[in-house]
Amino acid sequence: MVDITQKSNSLRQAIASAILTVSKPETIDAIKNKTVPKGDVFEFSRAAGLLAIKKTSDVIPDCHPLPVEFASIKHAIEGLKILITVEVHTIYKTGVEVEAMHGAAITALTMYDMLKPLDKLVEISAIKLESKKGGKTDFSKGQLTEKLRCAVIICSDGVAAGRNEDRTGKVILEKLEKYNFSITHEIIPDDFNLIQEKAKQLSGEGYHLAVFAGGTGLSPRDVTPDAISPLLDREIPGIMEAARNYGQQRTPYAMLSRGIAGFIKNTLVITLPGSPKGSAETIDALFPYVLHVFHVAKGMRHDQ
């Protein structure tokens, strides 16, 4: 199975369809009049389809078990064809496309089984995904064509003095490479005045994004949030709320992070934990969704 532990929950929706074709009008009449010997075709097949949606991960090996929070199965008669439409919703880390298609397939197979004594030429065709919504793909739409300037600042006495390797910086750069950034990378000590000077400098130079990693904890030298906070023109509490919620699902120590985020003039400043794992998880929690702030700044609609 694909590892989805780094993903965030979001509303996922999928609609799938299938077509069942009978060979004679009498079969359609029997369905409408509920005279099929095995029972009410629409109701039995709907029940089977709902069970199939819920059991998808039991029969498709790479599908993840997930909470099905809404499912709908509809039938529409068009001549000798019956169009089956299945809609599934969840709030989870992965989509429900396969669940919707599995539901459509089993609905159609159940109808076939019920109708075969009356009609030997029943056919099932065109099981397909009609649409899907939700997840990172949707929230990444409308990327800005402008190359964003990003500065990654590692705040660490040990790394600045050459005693420790800059593993956190490497992780952050690797994570951010996939986005439309022109990135600079610098290391400074855990010094209140130096951190403030650097933040002011980056804002003055027109950087779109400044990422300060390190110094967000509770040790005496952890001063990054204290240095950045007085400089913020507009704090954005939701950014760090999202990061801490994401981290809390992975380690209880995430509640100890004092990270902050907001704008200094037109520069978005985000503070990350100093550990490679903590910084990677924070980026996974925030990106690409946080880039929506630059769409807002340009007056762009989210659905563009």
C-alpha positions in Angstrom: 0.0 0.0 0.0 1.1 3.5 -0.7 2.2 5.5 2.4 -0.4 8.2 3.0 0.7 9.1 6.6 2.2 12.5 5.3 -1.1 13.5 3.8 -3.8 15.7 5.4 -7.5 15.0 5.7 -9.7 16.9 3.3 -13.2 16.4 1.9 -12.9 13.9 -1.0 -15.8 13.2 -3.4 -16.1 10.9 -6.4 -18.8 10.0 -8.9 -18.7 6.8 -11.0 -21.1 5.3 -13.4 -21.9 2.0 -15.2 -24.3 1.0 -17.9 -26.4 -2.1 -18.0 -28.1 -2.9 -21.2 -31.0 -5.4 -21.6 -32.1 -6.9 -24.9 -35.9 -6.4 -24.8 -38.5 -4.0 -23.5 -40.1 -6.8 -21.4 -37.1 -6.8 -19.2 -37.5 -3.1 -18.5 -41.2 -3.6 -17.8 -40.4 -6.3 -15.3 -37.9 -4.0 -13.5 -40.4 -1.1 -13.4 -43.3 -3.3 -12.3 -41.2 -5.2 -9.7 -42.1 -8.6 -11.2 -38.6 -9.9 -11.5 -38.6 -13.3 -9.6 -35.6 -12.5 -7.5 -37.1 -9.3 -6.2 -36.9 -5.5 -6.6 -33.9 -5.0 -8.9 -33.2 -1.4 -8.0 -33.4 -1.9 -4.2 -31.4 -5.1 -4.1 -28.7 -3.8 -6.4 -28.6 -0.5 -4.4 -28.0 -2.4 -1.2 -25.3 -4.5 -2.8 -23.6 -1.5 -4.2 -23.6 0.2 -0.8 -22.0 -2.9 0.8 -19.4 -2.9 -2.0 -18.5 0.7 -1.4 -17.8 0.0 2.3 -15.9 -3.3 1.6 -13.6 -2.0 -1.2 -10.4 -2.2 0.8 -11.3 -5.9 1.6 -11.1 -6.9 -2.1 -8.8 -4.4 -3.7 -5.4 -5.0 -2.0 -3.9 -1.5 -2.4 -7.0 0.4 -1.3 -6.9 1.9 2.2 -9.7 1.4 4.7 -11.4 4.7 5.0 -14.6 6.2 6.6 -17.4 6.4 4.1 -19.4 9.4 5.2 -21.9 9.6 2.3 -22.9 7.2 -0.5 -25.7 7.5 -3.0 -26.7 5.0 -5.8 -29.2 6.1 -8.5 -30.7 4.3 -11.5 -32.0 6.0 -14.6 -33.7 4.1 -17.5 -32.9 5.3 -21.0 -34.6 2.9 -23.5 -33.0 -0.5 -23.0 -30.1 1.0 -21.0 -30.0 1.6 -17.3 -27.5 4.2 -16.2 -26.1 3.5 -12.7 -24.6 6.6 -10.9 -22.7 6.2 -7.6 -21.5 9.1 -5.5 -19.2 8.7 -2.5 -17.8 11.3 0.0 -15.2 11.0 2.8 -13.1 13.3 4.9 -9.8 11.5 4.8 -6.2 11.4 3.4 -7.0 9.6 0.2 -9.8 9.7 -2.4 -12.8 7.5 -3.0 -12.6 6.9 -6.8 -12.1 3.2 -6.5 -14.9 2.9 -3.9 -17.3 4.7 -6.3 -16.3 2.5 -9.2 -16.5 -0.7 -7.1 -20.0 0.3 -6.0 -21.0 0.9 -9.6 -19.6 -2.5 -10.7 -21.3 -4.5 -8.0 -24.6 -2.7 -8.5 -24.5 -3.6 -12.1 -23.4 -7.2 -11.4 -26.2 -7.6 -8.9 -28.7 -6.4 -11.5 -27.2 -8.8 -14.0 -27.6 -11.7 -11.6 -31.2 -10.8 -10.9 -32.1 -10.4 -14.6 -30.4 -13.3 -16.2 -33.3 -15.7 -15.8 -35.4 -13.3 -17.8 -32.9 -12.0 -20.3 -29.8 -14.0 -21.5 -28.3 -11.0 -23.3 -27.9 -8.5 -20.5 -24.6 -6.6 -20.8 -22.5 -4.4 -18.5 -20.4 -1.7 -20.0 -18.6 1.6 -19.4 -17.8 1.4 -15.8 -15.9 4.6 -15.3 -15.0 7.5 -13.1 -17.1 10.6 -14.0 -15.5 13.1 -11.6 -13.5 13.5 -8.4 -12.9 16.4 -6.0 -10.6 17.1 -3.1 -7.0 16.4 -2.1 -3.7 18.1 -3.0 -4.4 18.3 -6.7 -7.5 20.5 -6.3 -5.8 22.7 -3.7 -2.8 23.2 -6.0 -4.8 24.6 -8.9 -4.1 28.1 -10.3 -0.3 28.1 -9.5 1.3 31.5 -9.9 3.4 31.8 -13.0 5.8 34.3 -11.2 8.8 32.6 -9.6 8.6 33.2 -5.9 11.6 34.3 -4.0 12.2 32.2 -0.9 14.8 32.4 1.8 15.6 29.4 4.1 17.3 30.5 7.3 18.6 27.9 9.7 18.8 29.2 13.3 21.3 27.0 15.2 24.4 27.8 17.3 25.8 24.4 16.6 25.4 24.5 12.8 26.6 28.1 12.6 29.7 27.2 14.5 30.4 24.2 12.3 29.9 21.6 15.1 26.8 20.1 13.5 25.7 19.2 10.0 22.9 21.2 8.5 20.5 18.2 8.0 17.4 20.4 8.5 18.4 22.8 5.8 18.8 19.9 3.3 15.4 18.5 4.1 13.7 21.9 3.7 15.4 22.6 0.4 14.5 19.2 -0.9 10.9 19.7 0.1 10.5 23.2 -1.3 12.2 22.4 -4.6 8.9 21.1 -6.1 7.3 24.5 -5.8 7.9 27.6 -7.9 10.6 29.1 -5.7 14.0 30.8 -6.3 15.6 29.7 -3.0 18.5 31.1 -1.0 19.9 29.3 2.1 21.7 30.8 5.1 22.8 29.7 8.6 22.8 32.0 11.6 23.2 31.5 15.3 20.3 31.4 17.8 20.6 35.2 18.4 17.6 37.4 18.9 19.1 40.5 17.2 20.5 38.6 14.3 17.2 36.8 13.7 15.4 40.2 13.7 17.9 41.8 11.4 17.7 38.9 9.0 13.9 39.0 8.9 13.9 42.8 8.3 16.5 42.4 5.6 14.5 39.7 3.7 11.3 41.8 3.9 13.1 44.9 2.7 14.6 42.9 -0.2 11.1 41.8 -1.3 11.3 38.1 -0.6 7.9 36.4 -0.9 8.6 33.8 1.7 11.0 33.6 4.6 11.4 30.2 6.4 13.2 30.3 9.7 13.9 26.8 11.0 15.1 26.2 14.6 14.6 27.9 17.9 10.8 27.3 18.2 11.0 25.1 21.4 11.5 25.8 25.0 15.3 25.8 25.7 16.9 29.1 26.8 18.4 29.7 23.3 15.1 29.1 21.5 14.2 32.7 20.7 13.1 32.6 17.0 9.3 33.2 17.7 10.2 35.9 20.3 12.3 37.7 17.7 9.9 37.4 14.8 6.6 38.1 16.7 7.1 41.8 17.3 7.9 42.3 13.6 4.7 40.8 12.2 2.3 43.3 10.7 -0.4 40.5 10.3 -0.1 37.2 12.2 -1.8 34.2 10.6 -2.6 31.9 13.6 -4.2 29.2 11.4 -0.9 28.3 9.7 0.6 27.2 13.0 -2.6 25.7 14.2 -2.6 23.5 11.1 1.0 22.6 11.6 0.6 21.7 15.3 -2.5 19.7 14.6 -0.7 17.7 12.0 2.3 17.2 14.3 0.1 16.2 17.2 -1.3 13.3 15.2 2.3 12.0 15.0 3.9 12.9 18.3 2.4 14.4 21.5 5.5 16.7 21.8 4.2 18.8 18.9 2.1 20.8 21.5 5.4 22.2 22.8 6.2 24.0 19.5 6.0 27.8 19.7 6.1 28.4 16.0 4.4 31.5 14.5 3.6 32.8 11.0 2.5 36.0 9.4 3.4 38.9 7.2 6.2 41.4 7.6 5.1 43.9 5.0 4.7 41.7 1.9 6.9 38.8 3.1 5.3 35.7 4.5 7.4 34.5 7.4 7.0 30.9 8.7 8.9 29.4 11.6 9.7 25.7 11.6 11.1 23.3 14.2 14.8 22.7 14.1 14.7 19.0 13.8 14.8 17.5 10.2 11.7 15.4 11.0 9.7 18.3 12.6 10.5 20.6 9.7 9.6 18.0 7.1 6.3 17.3 8.8 5.5 21.0 9.0 6.1 21.5 5.3 4.0 18.5 4.5 1.2 20.0 6.7 1.3 23.5 5.1 2.3 23.1 1.4 1.0 23.7 -1.2 -2.0 25.0 0.6 -0.3 28.0 2.3 0.7 29.3 -1.2 -2.9 30.4 -1.5 -1.9 33.6 0.3 -0.1 34.7 -2.8 -3.2 34.1 -4.9 -5.1 36.3 -2.4 -2.5 38.9 -2.6 -2.9 39.1 -6.3 -6.7 39.2 -6.1 -7.0 35.7 -7.6 -10.0 33.4 -6.9 -9.2 30.0 -5.3 -11.0 28.2 -8.2 -9.1 29.9 -11.0 
